[in-house]
Each structure stands twice: as structure tokens, then as C-alpha cells.
Amino acid sequence: MLFHEGQRRAGRPRPDRRCRSSYALRVLSRILVATDGSPTATRAVDRAVEVATTTGAALTVLSVGPAAQAVVDAEVARLAGSAVPVEPLAAGGDPAAAIVEAAGAGGYDLVVVGNVGMTGPRRFFTLGSVPNKVSHSLACSLLIVRTT
């Protein structure tokens, strides 16, 4: 079947070129990195700092749980010498839900998490991994850093 100029095959929408070009020009301005304070999660934080340094984005360090404030304060102190502006954020509740909620409320362009990071007995009582849950619920981009 031949199509004349200007005709389109039924059922195939025209590509929206504006959407594709605006996505290509998009720059990261805010990055959220989640950590539980473990050595493996530190690798994810370091990767987030690399991305933030490269893109010029601001970085927010999030920790969830009873010792969240202490974990966040330790990471902010560790990153004090970097050229990246770092903001602390501590939350309570389910880690995956807290990450998704913080990402949505803060208008972040990228969320960075490690593929493994939960240590001790609490990892056996959690249903599903945090990166898996976050990847299914997040509205922005997600970088899962291999930490093992």
C-alpha cells in the first residue's frame, strides 16, 4: 500500500518532536540520594556526588529510620569538603515510601540508591528490596548504583 505525502498510516501517532528535544536539553538541577549509613550505601552517596559535580546539581542526602538524623549528619560532615551543595533530610517510616514521597515533594530530577544497603536483621523482615519498590513508584529518573 502506498501513501501519498501528508498521509499517515492509521493507528500510528505522529512523534512529538518538542517532547523529545526538551528531554534531550534537560539538565539535572536537584539530586536526592538515599542512604542507611552502611559502607555499601556510602558508594551510592559517592556516585551521587560525582553526578552532582558533573552536572552542577544540588544534592540532598536522605536517611530513613530511627537513627536517620545521625546518619544524615555523618554524611553531610563527610561531604563538607566537596564542591557540591549538600542538604540533609531525615524521615521516618517505610524507606521506599519515604524516598518516593521526598522525591515527589522536593521536585528532584534524579534519585540515587544503592542496589544493596540494608544491614543487620531488619533486611530479613522487609518485604521486597527498597530499590525495587522505588523503581515502580518513582515519577523521576532513578540511578541504582551497584554497591556489591
DRENNUVO-991406 format. One record per residue (C-alpha): residue number from 1; x negated, y negated, z. Coordinates in steps of 0.001 Angstrom, whole numbers. Layout:
BEGIN
<node><nr>NUM</nr><xx>X</xx><yy>Y</yy><zz>Z</zz></node>
...
# end
This chain:
BEGIN
<node><nr>1</nr><xx>0</xx><yy>0</yy><zz>0</zz></node>
<node><nr>2</nr><xx>-1415</xx><yy>-3346</yy><zz>-995</zz></node>
<node><nr>3</nr><xx>-891</xx><yy>-6514</yy><zz>959</zz></node>
<node><nr>4</nr><xx>-924</xx><yy>-9942</yy><zz>-551</zz></node>
<node><nr>5</nr><xx>-2742</xx><yy>-12825</yy><zz>1066</zz></node>
<node><nr>6</nr><xx>-830</xx><yy>-14082</yy><zz>4099</zz></node>
<node><nr>7</nr><xx>993</xx><yy>-10780</yy><zz>4631</zz></node>
<node><nr>8</nr><xx>251</xx><yy>-8710</yy><zz>7731</zz></node>
<node><nr>9</nr><xx>892</xx><yy>-5085</yy><zz>8432</zz></node>
<node><nr>10</nr><xx>3886</xx><yy>-4707</yy><zz>10766</zz></node>
<node><nr>11</nr><xx>3051</xx><yy>-3879</yy><zz>14364</zz></node>
<node><nr>12</nr><xx>-437</xx><yy>-5395</yy><zz>14313</zz></node>
<node><nr>13</nr><xx>-530</xx><yy>-8772</yy><zz>16031</zz></node>
<node><nr>14</nr><xx>-2979</xx><yy>-11414</yy><zz>14915</zz></node>
<node><nr>15</nr><xx>-6016</xx><yy>-11666</yy><zz>17150</zz></node>
<node><nr>16</nr><xx>-6043</xx><yy>-14780</yy><zz>19289</zz></node>
<node><nr>17</nr><xx>-9385</xx><yy>-16338</yy><zz>18428</zz></node>
<node><nr>18</nr><xx>-9049</xx><yy>-19026</yy><zz>21106</zz></node>
<node><nr>19</nr><xx>-8899</xx><yy>-16419</yy><zz>23839</zz></node>
<node><nr>20</nr><xx>-12000</xx><yy>-14612</yy><zz>22613</zz></node>
<node><nr>21</nr><xx>-14089</xx><yy>-17762</yy><zz>22158</zz></node>
<node><nr>22</nr><xx>-13121</xx><yy>-19242</yy><zz>25525</zz></node>
<node><nr>23</nr><xx>-14044</xx><yy>-15955</yy><zz>27196</zz></node>
<node><nr>24</nr><xx>-17430</xx><yy>-15989</yy><zz>25470</zz></node>
<node><nr>25</nr><xx>-18130</xx><yy>-19523</yy><zz>26689</zz></node>
<node><nr>26</nr><xx>-17031</xx><yy>-18804</yy><zz>30239</zz></node>
<node><nr>27</nr><xx>-19705</xx><yy>-19366</yy><zz>32876</zz></node>
<node><nr>28</nr><xx>-19790</xx><yy>-17888</yy><zz>36356</zz></node>
<node><nr>29</nr><xx>-19385</xx><yy>-20559</yy><zz>38999</zz></node>
<node><nr>30</nr><xx>-18374</xx><yy>-18563</yy><zz>42114</zz></node>
<node><nr>31</nr><xx>-19529</xx><yy>-15085</yy><zz>43126</zz></node>
<node><nr>32</nr><xx>-18251</xx><yy>-13041</yy><zz>46066</zz></node>
<node><nr>33</nr><xx>-20444</xx><yy>-10227</yy><zz>47384</zz></node>
<node><nr>34</nr><xx>-19170</xx><yy>-7754</yy><zz>49972</zz></node>
<node><nr>35</nr><xx>-21493</xx><yy>-6109</yy><zz>52474</zz></node>
<node><nr>36</nr><xx>-21207</xx><yy>-3932</yy><zz>55552</zz></node>
<node><nr>37</nr><xx>-24738</xx><yy>-4687</yy><zz>56715</zz></node>
<node><nr>38</nr><xx>-26206</xx><yy>-1333</yy><zz>55675</zz></node>
<node><nr>39</nr><xx>-29542</xx><yy>-1094</yy><zz>53829</zz></node>
<node><nr>40</nr><xx>-27760</xx><yy>81</yy><zz>50683</zz></node>
<node><nr>41</nr><xx>-25339</xx><yy>-2849</yy><zz>50788</zz></node>
<node><nr>42</nr><xx>-28336</xx><yy>-5176</yy><zz>51022</zz></node>
<node><nr>43</nr><xx>-29259</xx><yy>-4065</yy><zz>47497</zz></node>
<node><nr>44</nr><xx>-25866</xx><yy>-5270</yy><zz>46268</zz></node>
<node><nr>45</nr><xx>-26395</xx><yy>-8621</yy><zz>48002</zz></node>
<node><nr>46</nr><xx>-29836</xx><yy>-8948</yy><zz>46403</zz></node>
<node><nr>47</nr><xx>-28345</xx><yy>-8222</yy><zz>42975</zz></node>
<node><nr>48</nr><xx>-25644</xx><yy>-10851</yy><zz>43565</zz></node>
<node><nr>49</nr><xx>-28370</xx><yy>-13371</yy><zz>44413</zz></node>
<node><nr>50</nr><xx>-30131</xx><yy>-12523</yy><zz>41124</zz></node>
<node><nr>51</nr><xx>-26920</xx><yy>-13081</yy><zz>39156</zz></node>
<node><nr>52</nr><xx>-26154</xx><yy>-16301</yy><zz>41024</zz></node>
<node><nr>53</nr><xx>-29676</xx><yy>-17593</yy><zz>40429</zz></node>
<node><nr>54</nr><xx>-29434</xx><yy>-16818</yy><zz>36714</zz></node>
<node><nr>55</nr><xx>-26002</xx><yy>-18366</yy><zz>36235</zz></node>
<node><nr>56</nr><xx>-26231</xx><yy>-21213</yy><zz>38743</zz></node>
<node><nr>57</nr><xx>-23213</xx><yy>-19911</yy><zz>40638</zz></node>
<node><nr>58</nr><xx>-22426</xx><yy>-20398</yy><zz>44311</zz></node>
<node><nr>59</nr><xx>-22464</xx><yy>-17225</yy><zz>46414</zz></node>
<node><nr>60</nr><xx>-20129</xx><yy>-16169</yy><zz>49217</zz></node>
<node><nr>61</nr><xx>-21104</xx><yy>-13252</yy><zz>51449</zz></node>
<node><nr>62</nr><xx>-18114</xx><yy>-11316</yy><zz>52802</zz></node>
<node><nr>63</nr><xx>-18059</xx><yy>-8672</yy><zz>55502</zz></node>
<node><nr>64</nr><xx>-15027</xx><yy>-6878</yy><zz>56870</zz></node>
<node><nr>65</nr><xx>-14662</xx><yy>-5201</yy><zz>60249</zz></node>
<node><nr>66</nr><xx>-15230</xx><yy>-5713</yy><zz>63945</zz></node>
<node><nr>67</nr><xx>-18871</xx><yy>-6832</yy><zz>63565</zz></node>
<node><nr>68</nr><xx>-18210</xx><yy>-8816</yy><zz>60370</zz></node>
<node><nr>69</nr><xx>-19345</xx><yy>-12187</yy><zz>61705</zz></node>
<node><nr>70</nr><xx>-22680</xx><yy>-10784</yy><zz>62917</zz></node>
<node><nr>71</nr><xx>-23278</xx><yy>-9067</yy><zz>59553</zz></node>
<node><nr>72</nr><xx>-22449</xx><yy>-12222</yy><zz>57599</zz></node>
<node><nr>73</nr><xx>-24651</xx><yy>-14394</yy><zz>59830</zz></node>
<node><nr>74</nr><xx>-27585</xx><yy>-11986</yy><zz>59390</zz></node>
<node><nr>75</nr><xx>-27214</xx><yy>-12013</yy><zz>55576</zz></node>
<node><nr>76</nr><xx>-26914</xx><yy>-15798</yy><zz>55420</zz></node>
<node><nr>77</nr><xx>-30064</xx><yy>-16116</yy><zz>57558</zz></node>
<node><nr>78</nr><xx>-31895</xx><yy>-13627</yy><zz>55307</zz></node>
<node><nr>79</nr><xx>-30884</xx><yy>-15590</yy><zz>52188</zz></node>
<node><nr>80</nr><xx>-31729</xx><yy>-19008</yy><zz>53646</zz></node>
<node><nr>81</nr><xx>-34902</xx><yy>-19268</yy><zz>51555</zz></node>
<node><nr>82</nr><xx>-33175</xx><yy>-18574</yy><zz>48236</zz></node>
<node><nr>83</nr><xx>-32239</xx><yy>-21302</yy><zz>45796</zz></node>
<node><nr>84</nr><xx>-28599</xx><yy>-20192</yy><zz>45832</zz></node>
<node><nr>85</nr><xx>-25984</xx><yy>-21950</yy><zz>47987</zz></node>
<node><nr>86</nr><xx>-24564</xx><yy>-19265</yy><zz>50314</zz></node>
<node><nr>87</nr><xx>-21262</xx><yy>-19433</yy><zz>52199</zz></node>
<node><nr>88</nr><xx>-20299</xx><yy>-16948</yy><zz>54948</zz></node>
<node><nr>89</nr><xx>-16899</xx><yy>-15260</yy><zz>55088</zz></node>
<node><nr>90</nr><xx>-15752</xx><yy>-12700</yy><zz>57661</zz></node>
<node><nr>91</nr><xx>-12454</xx><yy>-10824</yy><zz>57616</zz></node>
<node><nr>92</nr><xx>-10666</xx><yy>-8006</yy><zz>59367</zz></node>
<node><nr>93</nr><xx>-8533</xx><yy>-5119</yy><zz>58212</zz></node>
<node><nr>94</nr><xx>-8965</xx><yy>-2731</yy><zz>55311</zz></node>
<node><nr>95</nr><xx>-12201</xx><yy>-3532</yy><zz>53422</zz></node>
<node><nr>96</nr><xx>-10772</xx><yy>-3050</yy><zz>49912</zz></node>
<node><nr>97</nr><xx>-7655</xx><yy>-5105</yy><zz>50634</zz></node>
<node><nr>98</nr><xx>-9722</xx><yy>-7854</yy><zz>52266</zz></node>
<node><nr>99</nr><xx>-12080</xx><yy>-8050</yy><zz>49270</zz></node>
<node><nr>100</nr><xx>-9200</xx><yy>-8290</yy><zz>46789</zz></node>
<node><nr>101</nr><xx>-7391</xx><yy>-10870</yy><zz>48914</zz></node>
<node><nr>102</nr><xx>-10516</xx><yy>-13016</yy><zz>49379</zz></node>
<node><nr>103</nr><xx>-11314</xx><yy>-12841</yy><zz>45658</zz></node>
<node><nr>104</nr><xx>-7819</xx><yy>-13970</yy><zz>44727</zz></node>
<node><nr>105</nr><xx>-7595</xx><yy>-16711</yy><zz>47324</zz></node>
<node><nr>106</nr><xx>-11053</xx><yy>-18100</yy><zz>46630</zz></node>
<node><nr>107</nr><xx>-10843</xx><yy>-18175</yy><zz>42839</zz></node>
<node><nr>108</nr><xx>-14023</xx><yy>-16165</yy><zz>42335</zz></node>
<node><nr>109</nr><xx>-15280</xx><yy>-15314</yy><zz>38846</zz></node>
<node><nr>110</nr><xx>-17201</xx><yy>-12200</yy><zz>39900</zz></node>
<node><nr>111</nr><xx>-17106</xx><yy>-9779</yy><zz>42821</zz></node>
<node><nr>112</nr><xx>-20193</xx><yy>-7685</yy><zz>43586</zz></node>
<node><nr>113</nr><xx>-20052</xx><yy>-4488</yy><zz>45654</zz></node>
<node><nr>114</nr><xx>-22349</xx><yy>-1514</yy><zz>46115</zz></node>
<node><nr>115</nr><xx>-21333</xx><yy>1942</yy><zz>44985</zz></node>
<node><nr>116</nr><xx>-22105</xx><yy>3340</yy><zz>48465</zz></node>
<node><nr>117</nr><xx>-22491</xx><yy>1498</yy><zz>51704</zz></node>
<node><nr>118</nr><xx>-20219</xx><yy>2770</yy><zz>54401</zz></node>
<node><nr>119</nr><xx>-22313</xx><yy>4412</yy><zz>57060</zz></node>
<node><nr>120</nr><xx>-21577</xx><yy>6497</yy><zz>60104</zz></node>
<node><nr>121</nr><xx>-18406</xx><yy>8376</yy><zz>60938</zz></node>
<node><nr>122</nr><xx>-15999</xx><yy>5751</yy><zz>59544</zz></node>
<node><nr>123</nr><xx>-16802</xx><yy>6816</yy><zz>55963</zz></node>
<node><nr>124</nr><xx>-15197</xx><yy>10206</yy><zz>56605</zz></node>
<node><nr>125</nr><xx>-11903</xx><yy>8710</yy><zz>57751</zz></node>
<node><nr>126</nr><xx>-11443</xx><yy>6302</yy><zz>54854</zz></node>
<node><nr>127</nr><xx>-9197</xx><yy>7454</yy><zz>52021</zz></node>
<node><nr>128</nr><xx>-10999</xx><yy>6716</yy><zz>48759</zz></node>
<node><nr>129</nr><xx>-14024</xx><yy>4565</yy><zz>48209</zz></node>
<node><nr>130</nr><xx>-13948</xx><yy>804</yy><zz>48539</zz></node>
<node><nr>131</nr><xx>-15343</xx><yy>127</yy><zz>45023</zz></node>
<node><nr>132</nr><xx>-12730</xx><yy>2430</yy><zz>43515</zz></node>
<node><nr>133</nr><xx>-9846</xx><yy>722</yy><zz>45302</zz></node>
<node><nr>134</nr><xx>-11191</xx><yy>-2739</yy><zz>44479</zz></node>
<node><nr>135</nr><xx>-11656</xx><yy>-1898</yy><zz>40793</zz></node>
<node><nr>136</nr><xx>-7977</xx><yy>-1020</yy><zz>40448</zz></node>
<node><nr>137</nr><xx>-6653</xx><yy>-4135</yy><zz>42164</zz></node>
<node><nr>138</nr><xx>-9020</xx><yy>-6960</yy><zz>41286</zz></node>
<node><nr>139</nr><xx>-7984</xx><yy>-9693</yy><zz>38859</zz></node>
<node><nr>140</nr><xx>-11511</xx><yy>-10968</yy><zz>38155</zz></node>
<node><nr>141</nr><xx>-14704</xx><yy>-9273</yy><zz>36972</zz></node>
<node><nr>142</nr><xx>-16369</xx><yy>-6657</yy><zz>39168</zz></node>
<node><nr>143</nr><xx>-20017</xx><yy>-5622</yy><zz>39304</zz></node>
<node><nr>144</nr><xx>-20640</xx><yy>-2309</yy><zz>41064</zz></node>
<node><nr>145</nr><xx>-24319</xx><yy>-2058</yy><zz>41909</zz></node>
<node><nr>146</nr><xx>-25907</xx><yy>1375</yy><zz>42099</zz></node>
<node><nr>147</nr><xx>-27395</xx><yy>1382</yy><zz>45580</zz></node>
<node><nr>148</nr><xx>-28397</xx><yy>5029</yy><zz>45951</zz></node>
# end
